[in-house]
Structures are given as structure tokens and as C-alpha cells.
Amino acid sequence: VKEMTIDYEGPGLAPAERAWVAAEAERRRRPELEQLRSQYATADYEARREAFGRNSTEIAALAARYRPLPLAGVLAADAAMADLDRQLGEARRGRANPEVLTRLGIARERRERQVTAEYDQRWRLDTLRVAALMRHEAAALAHERQAAAAMPALLRYEGRPSTAFNRAEWALASDTLVKTRDRQRAYRTLCDVLARRRPAPADFTHDMGAEIARLQPTQLVGVDTSPSTRTRRERQLFVPPPFVRSTMIGRPSPRRTPQQYDAAVERFIHSEPFRATPVGADYLRDIATRAEGRAQARRQRAHDRQVGVLPDTPQHRAFAARGYASFGSAGQVSIGTKMVATVEALQAAAPHLSATSEAGRAAKSLFALIGRYNEGRATNGELDRIAKDMIFATPPATYHHRTGHALPGGQQATDRWTKATAAARALLTVVHDLDLQIDLERRVRETPRPRPGVDR
């Protein structure tokens, strides 16, 4: 945390002047800076206290407990942003006035900044704690590497192999090994003495001056080699039409926003002069072909979803009425493992999903339902219905619907969505299999057994 300070300890100042400078420095001190410094110091102290005596794996697990919700998920769950996205999409599809598009875009950016600021204020303490624990995890990994390198010499009762440990630390580890005959305890002693003497440095003690200077671009001195006798003329720049985006010459006009460019592209594509050209006919034919392919895939998914509906039989109705509490301890452990894997896959896919898309809505519903199902407030039928809705939902697009060009990050979004649907399928399979096993065991118990003495 850096702030502007006034040096009033220098020579050449009278006592009254020093008092005035001290009062001015106190007046300029901002309370939010003091609060932020206090939060940094508290997070570093608590993280150092919790990390001492633990290995790197335990510190990473401890940091995972404090890790806040991903910002992308918070933005996706915000109702106001979803409403603004919906209005912006409707305005773009309806060829609204560019001023309306600009106003909606500014409102969406303002709401995103507001949600981000609220997120930072809400989760700042946990974020600082996670950052401090990750620094301690990196320090613990370095300490474990040094301790592992020194263990062979310690087991042979040799002297210090390097200067990583001083004489007192090495004697303490050697005495621990002699008295306890426990290699793991001696190894942990070496790690603990390093953690006590060289802990992870606090974040506010790191000097960022070198990094900031390295990131600043160097200013190049322009040398004019043109002859002075020639008359200077301004370069004639070619300003391309709004639909020419791949040209190497010219520049986009600064008088138009990106939303106005998109609106101009849509107007030009759907204009009659462009439709009458062979290029326009081929372009619109490709758009129609891709739209038909998407519609056919959507119809196939709807058919598969209809096939996956639970039959209306007494056995399936009984399965739909039961819940997570109907399984035994071993069954709950198996289902809980699959639920954790599904939640992790959904969180990994969340940054690539839009809150207003079918995939985003289905993933959000399944994420919320898993929490209610774990608490016993949802049944097997609800889990089966919501999970199948997510499995057969429209996946995130990998290419632009109009140009057909591959979207940046589209393949990664598809891979993570595939993993999320596979995790949901595995969860449903485990729930169905365990419920069928419990039902079969119940039928075996309810089967009447022959009485003694009766001829079988």
C-alpha cells in the first residue's frame, strides 16, 4: 500500500514548522488507506499463524476453504445484468437506434463495474487471506524441497549439507531423529525451522518499482530523414466501409462505436443491393445453412430429451419420490463424490457460459439443485429432470453464427461443457444404480420365506 507522505523529520525546520507539517500529514492521511493496510496486515498475520506446522498440501486445502466465488459466476447470477443483456440483445436483433444501443451498453458496463466493486468489498478479506496462504504454500514447497535434499545427510548422521540450515536447526532435527526414530517427524522439523526463520514475505513488503519500470514501454525518438525541400503533406488515409473489417489499410472511423459498426453490418447484409450480388447470395446461403444445421441439432436434442423422460410406472414414481436421505452411508459417499465432481465441472465451465443462454440457465439450475438435493430439500425426480435438461441443452457455440469464423475460446468452452455434461451423466447413473440396488434388496427382504417343516 503506497501513499503520499510528508517528510517532517528533515533538518532546517523550526519546531512550529514541524508541528504544522505533522498536522498536515495527519490531515492528508486517508482512513480507507489505513483500513486497507490493516486488512493486509491482518490477513498476512492470520495466514502465517494458520500455515505454520502444515505442509504445502494442507495449506492449499486451507486456501481452498477461503476461496471466494468466481467473479464470472457472480456476474452471471446478477438479475440486473441479465436483464440488460436481454434488452441489448433484443435491441441488436431489432435494429434499434444506435443511440439506444450505446445507452444500453453504457448501462451494462456501469452495472458490471458496480457488481465488481461490491464483489471486491464483500470478498476482500477472503481474497487477501487466499493470496497470503498461496504465498505460504509456495514458501512451504521451497522448504520441503530443501528439507528433502538434506534428509539423506541427516539419516547418515552427517554434518550440514548446505547453508540452508544453521547449526542449531540441524542439531534440533538430528536430536529429533535420534530420540524418536521417526523420519517423517525429523523431516517436518526441518520444514518447520525453515518456516519459522524464513516465512513467506508479506504482500505489502514487496517492491513493485522494478516490475512497473519493466512494464513501461520505452519511448523511441523519431528521426525525420525526409528532405526538407519537399512540401509536407498529410497522408491520405482510406476509411473503409463498416462491413470491411479485414482490410490492412485504413482505420475504423472514430466517429462510430463498436455497437454502431455491428448495426451497420447487419443493415448492409440484409440490404437488397447486397442480396442481389453473387457474393451476397453465397454469404446469406451459408448463414441459412448454418442456421438449418443448428435447428436440426436442436430438434435432435429435443427428441433425445423426450426419450429420456422417466416412464410413468409405480417403480419410477417411487424412485422420483425418494431423495438423498434414502441412501445409506456408503451410497451417500458415492453420490457426494459425484456431486462434488459435477459442481467443480460446472464452476470450470461457468466463465464460458452466458447467463441468458440455454446452457447457462440449465447449468445454474443444476448448480442450485445439487445444493438443495444435498440438504434433503429435493427429490430424485427433480434431480433427474434438471440434470437431463442440462445434458440435452444447447452447448456453447464454437463459431460466429453470421460469419462462421471460430470464436476465441470456443474449443475450450466446448471441452469444459462436455466435461460438465459427462459429470452430470455420471451423477445420474450412480443415483439410478444405487436406488435400483436398494429396491432389489427391499424386494428380497419382503419376499415370503417358507415356514419350517413345509416340503419345498
Number of C-alpha atoms within 10 A of each C-alpha: 11 7 8 8 11 11 10 15 10 7 7 9 12 9 9 9 12 17 13 13 17 16 11 13 16 12 9 13 13 11 9 9 13 12 11 14 15 12 16 20 16 15 24 25 15 13 24 22 10 14 24 17 18 18 18 21 12 13 23 18 13 20 23 13 10 17 16 16 11 13 15 16 17 13 20 20 17 14 11 15 21 17 14 17 18 15 16 21 15 12 17 19 11 10 15 13 12 19 11 14 22 16 11 18 17 12 15 20 13 13 17 16 12 12 18 16 11 12 17 14 10 12 15 17 18 17 17 21 25 24 20 24 28 21 21 29 24 15 19 27 16 16 24 21 12 17 23 16 13 21 18 12 13 22 14 8 12 12 13 16 14 10 7 14 18 12 10 10 18 21 15 15 21 20 13 17 20 14 8 10 13 11 16 11 14 23 19 19 21 25 25 22 22 22 22 12 10 12 18 20 14 17 16 13 8 9 9 10 8 8 9 9 10 10 8 8 7 8 6 6 6 6 6 7 6 8 8 8 6 7 6 9 6 5 6 7 9 11 12 16 13 17 14 11 12 7 9 8 10 11 13 18 13 7 6 12 14 12 16 18 18 16 21 17 17 17 14 16 16 12 12 11 10 16 16 10 11 10 11 18 13 12 17 18 12 16 17 14 12 17 14 12 12 15 12 12 13 16 12 13 17 16 12 13 17 12 10 14 11 14 10 8 9 9 11 13 14 13 19 18 12 16 21 20 15 14 17 12 10 10 19 17 12 16 22 16 12 21 22 14 18 24 20 16 20 24 20 16 23 25 17 18 23 19 26 16 15 18 22 24 19 20 28 20 15 25 19 11 19 22 14 15 19 17 12 14 13 19 20 22 18 17 22 22 17 18 25 22 22 24 23 21 21 18 19 21 15 17 15 14 16 15 12 12 10 13 13 11 11 15 15 13 22 17 12 19 24 16 19 25 22 15 23 26 19 17 23 19 15 15 24 15 12 18 20 14 12 16 15 12 11 11 11 11 10 9 8 8 8 9 8 7 6 6 6 6
